[in-house]
């Protein structure tokens, strides 16, 4: 099973105020430790150890030791696409498979999920590979902010002008997704876009770039 998430910002003090200010429905965690505990509980209830989790940027602002300890407590094989808050040292996690990190990528990563082409990028981009053929962009960075609304409005206008039926950009930020990783099907439902499949199906993922 494949899962997607982004913008974990583990042990980032600023998230304690930023998230609640942008969305009052977000819990007031009070400490970065309680926030991580909340994320871990939701994560491990959904994700099994042999599942694949694609973390689309901004994993942690903690140091190496704390970050490794946190990742080790989260289920699943982790595939990291670096964000603007992630250090280059994270590449070493994949080399040693520390924290069950399988690979670390910079920029853009392409995968297939149950026969669907998926482009993973921390940043929201308006055009991506195979977009006209129905591929998906899974992104982060914008959290649950007005900027994300502006991006989606502009993207839908772009897609319409280019003759596409819909704009298949999916924000997988953890704040947007109720602090849990989501499947591609769940992200599609949340964003009311097509290409759905039965929840009873178990997607595959084959990297294509």
Secondary structure, DSSP 8 states (H G I E B T S, - for coil): -EEEEB---BT-TTHHHHHHHH-TTS---SSHHHHHHHHHHHHHHH--TTSEEEE-S--BSS-HHHHHHHHHTS-SEEEEE--TT--GGGHHHHHHTGGGEEEEESSEEEEEETTEEEEEESS--S--TTGGGT-EEEE-SS-SSHHHHHHHHHHHHHHHHTT-S---EEE-BTTTTTTS-B-HHHHHHHHT-S----TTS---EEE--
